[in-house]
Every structure is written in structure tokens, then in C-alpha cells.
Amino acid sequence: MADWGHGAVTASSYAIAWQPEATPSHIAMACAIAGIGWQPRPAMTVADLGCGRGYNANLLAAANPGWTVLGLDHEPSGIAEARQLAAQAGLDNTRFIEADLGGMGLAEIDSLPPLDVVIIHGVWSWVSDAVRAGIVQLLARRLKPGGVAYLGYNALPASGPDMALQRLLRQLAGPFGTGAGEAAAAAARAMVRLRAMAGALKLPRTPMLARLLAEPAVLEPGFVAHEFLTAHWRPVFQADLCRDLDAARLDFVGSVNLFEALPGMFCDGEQMAVMRRMGDSAGQEFLKDLCLPRGFRADVFIRGARRVDGVAALHGLWLAQVGTLPEESPVLNTGASRGEIAQPLWTQIATMLRQGPARLGDIHAVLGPAAPNPTEILAILVSTGCVLPLFQGGGPQVAATRFNIAAAATYAPHGEDLGEAAGQYGLATPHGLGGLPASALDLAIVAALLEGEAAEPVALAQHLQPRLEGERLLMAQGRIAARLAEKLPAWRYFGVV
């Protein structure tokens, strides 16, 4: 492995996996729930550390032309792809930097502009101590007072059982070089060998093991290489991360998994009694990690917290439906419990949201005395994928349109397999400070609509998949009709089309 990678896997990529949680809109909701006074502004500087192929950074820049968005990563091929997409989308507010966070000198760090938001998704648990120290140093020197940071990382104790699995996969992979595809080939080799011997081993039956053993395969070798073949994969306790971030004077705010602010949703009575006795935040977060069987945390930190009226902040949030709302009250599965809104109350909420965007305070007021608290309503609606927050008015913006067309051309080109293309994408929205979750088919449909095609399944199918005939053409028309019925209202609410 090359030294410039600091033990991380290099020259191996996998499908785009855009995460709506790693955006300022989710950070804003977490801050509101915690009673912290932070709101995105029309002009900000945002940095994505470990930006990978740059999809998230480009999407944020397209959705927010007043922001400057920096993407830093050690992998040159990812930086090259990010710059190419930015050029195709005509973005002039992005800057992508090939950077070694483990070796950046103070002059190099200080050449970066002061930062309002730093996003660090899927980095901390996979890198060396030198890279972690570089991240903290960058935060300490460049994150503004009042600035926020998002960190998504593997957490203990839930990730602990996979530590032996990671060591086994590295053993099964054998030595591999840094050439294109070598890490992915090594991961594929390890996956085959693991399937052959898993029945004879006493490995903990974790969700990750189940995904690795699934037939047909559900994990790309490139993903497995990045996830497990790094020399430094080390999940951490949340308190240890907080201790490391003390050097940057960061305070813990909360999780972008909003339900985690409500331990009563996943702790039983005895656990709640213990939590009350824990007293401090660190002890309570540790107890949450004992109760929740999730190995990935996504936390928000702030450099200088300013307290505000949390209820007022929540009541002021505007929400809009992301897709077709179900008739039955959606169920939030936390992994330890199931939470839902009573059916009569859900019927009232769904009726309001089907009429258009609504303020959370108005939703809460309409429900009357039986209403759950605003945090519970927001957590269930967001965590079940029913709504996202709206932050801006106005019509579709040119930058978002150009990005959505360029993203479709790059990642969802016209072709016979369009409906089955891999990846999790986002559509840039000028109303959401980020994006709407989208499949490759969604990208292609939106791009066609933006280029003037009618919102009509037959015409769209012929435009996007012109070589299909007979039954396959009818199936394509059906898929497109279903997506339009589910997604078109949300695309319009959020200014995508």
C-alpha cells in the first residue's frame, strides 16, 4: 500500500451513495431539537473533508449559489471526477483540493478560507492517527466561532463484533497493490473465501456479515475494499471522539438521526431510570449506544453553542412531503423499538402535507391536546422518509438545473438498464439547502423534464430508453408512471422542476 494513502485503500471506487443526513438542512434540524441557535445562511463556506468523488459537494454548491463549497480528498481520481462534474454543471463556487490531511502543514491549512460548516462523512473510523490529528487541527484553525461540524463514523459498542470480521477479510484478501482495481479484486477474492468458510467459523452474526454473505451479492467489492481493507479501521466510543474534538473547542449538539434525541422511543422504563441517573451528556450518549444496535453514528458539533428557544425553532420549520404519503401511519424502526403516530393524528398530518408545505408549529397546533411533542413528530416524519425541511422560497435556480442535467448525463445515461442502475443520488434543490433522495431513474426523468419533455410516461420511456420494445417498453413505462405519481409533487415543491 502506498504511503500517501496512510494505510487507506486507494484507486478503488464504488457507486455513488449520497446521504441526505450529511447536509446543512439536517444539521439545522439537529440544532433546533437541541435548542442551539444555528441556521444556514445565504452566504457560507462549506468544506467536505474526504469528499470522495465530489457528488455531495457539487450538489450543495448547485443548490446554494451563494455558498463556496470546498472538497478535500487524498484520492486524485476522485478529485478529477469531482472537478469534471463541476465543469459539466457550470459551477463556479466549488473548489476541489487533493489534500493529505495527515500531512498538511499550518501554512497549507491556513490557506483555506474560514469555514461555516465542515462535513466529515465516513472518514474518522477509517484513517490513521495522523489523519485524525490533521482533521482536528484543521477544525481548530479554520472552523469559525459558531460554525458546525458533522461527523459520520463507526461507533462502539455496536461495531465491535465486526472488528474480527475486518481482520479476517484483510487476511483473506492477501497482499494487493495500488493499481486501478487491485483493491476491489482483493475484496472480491476475500468475499468468495469468506462465503466458503463462514459456516465453520464462530463469527458474530452481525448485519454486515449478513450483507457480505448475501446471495446474490448486495455489496460491491469496491465498497468492501474501502470499508474493511484499510489498515486503520477502528470504530470509536462517542466519548472518545468528543475528547479528541476538545482540542478544536467543539461541543456536542446531537445526532442527525433525530429520534436519538428522544430516548423514550427506544429505552424501556428501567433503562430510562438508569439514564436519568447517568446525569451528564457523555454518560447518556453511552447508554444510548448500549441500547441501539446501530454501528454508525452521525453527530453534530458546534464551536461555541448559543442557546435559543428550541420549541420556537422547531415550530418555525417548514416541511414538505418527499414522496407519496402512506394512508397508514408510518412506523419508525429504531432497531430497539418501533415508534409511530396514532392513526387519527397521522390522517390529519397527511391531509395537511398533501395540500402543500406546512410549518411544524401549525401541524402541532392542529393536532390539539393529543399531539406528540414537536420533536417526536419531526423525528418520525423525517426518519421514515416522509418529509424534508424547506428553507428558501423562489423558483428553480439555474445552477441546480444544470447540476441535475449533468448528474443524469454522467450517472444515469439513456439505456436499457436505466431502471436498475446502481447508486443512491440526490437532486439539487434550491428550496432544501441540499437535495432530494433519488435513484438513477429519477435523475434521468428529471433531466428529461428540465430539457422540455412532457411529464408523460410513454413519451419519457421512448426518450430515455428508445431501443426497448414490447413487454420491456411497457415495463419501462410502468416504472416511469410510478415514479411520476410518487415524486413529481415533491420535485415541484422543492423547486427541482
Disulfide bonds with the S-S distance in Angstrom:
none
